[in-house]
Amino acid sequence: MTKTAKTLVKIGVAAAVGAALGALMTTSFAPFTLPLLDLPNGMRASLALWVLFSVYWSIAARDSAPTRSSEAAWSRQLHASIANIALIVLIFPIPGLTRRFLPSSLLLTIAGLTIQAAFIGLAAWARRHLGSNWSREVRIASGHQLVRSGPYRFVRHPIYTAVLGMYVGTCLVSGELHSIVALAMMLAAYWRKIRLEERVLGETFHADHDDYRRHTWALIPGLY
């Protein structure tokens, strides 16, 4: 894929996310409003943790080896689009999806923020062990290794586990249906990505990856 094509794809994704935000900001459905000042304090704190995670992840992304092979551009952008839209749906109230599935509770807010922060720690731990193998897309890097240290001793995709855990934390803070919809979107996105990634790693590492799969779980020990 040429540099120009990559730039155009990035612009397209940014435009799609911007359009989604713009639509939410200009909607006239009462009582929905988007400004951050209208978010409850707990959701502002959750959003701050997401921003902190994003900043760390952007810095850590610089430590990434050159790509040897990767998934198609449309596949990468499909995942990125779902992830970006899901995060918007997670944080901001969506018309028709503001009914609560949990009571408004300080205890739930504290529990949710604690869970979110803990899973940020898991993501950072996993990222350090993954090292230069990490990438936003499903790919095989130059000198790619099958990492089996740190959290990778127990689960094959601990970063995905961490992000989903962060979503669960925010769901507890929010307590509104739109957050559950966002979690479902990310579950679907990661289910697709895990299947693709497992196939690519299996084709690259063969018996080693088969042995790794037999002794680990995909996301949650004892469950999946």
C-alpha angles and dihedrals in degrees: 000000000000123000090246092053091049090051092050092050091051090049089050093052092046090050092051092050091045091051091051091050092046092051090051093047095051100040114123097206108128134253090018118108127162107203112121091234088067093058117101115253092254092055091047088055091048091050089050089055090051090052090049090050091048093051092049091047092050091052093045091049090072089073097072128125122232116276120255096182135347145177121280119284093243090055092051093048093046090057093044092050093050091047093049094047092044091055091052091049090047096055106033128058112252121210109260093014102074096097111119123244090181129042119253103262136162089213092055090047092053091045092049094049091047091052091047092050092046092053091048085059090051091050092051091048092050092045092055092052093045091054118167091353089078122105138157091238132052102267148135113242127209106276090010115185132196101244114213102162133099112006089350087076088073108024131027096216107034093154090059089046089052095050092048089048089053089052090052090051092052090046089059091049093047100040090189129120095244090067091056089051089053091050090051090051092053092045089055092045093050093043088059094043094048092053091051094045094048090052093050094046091047091053090049103042100024112180093014091058092045089054091047091052092051092056101041143049125239099232115339124033111241094010113054 
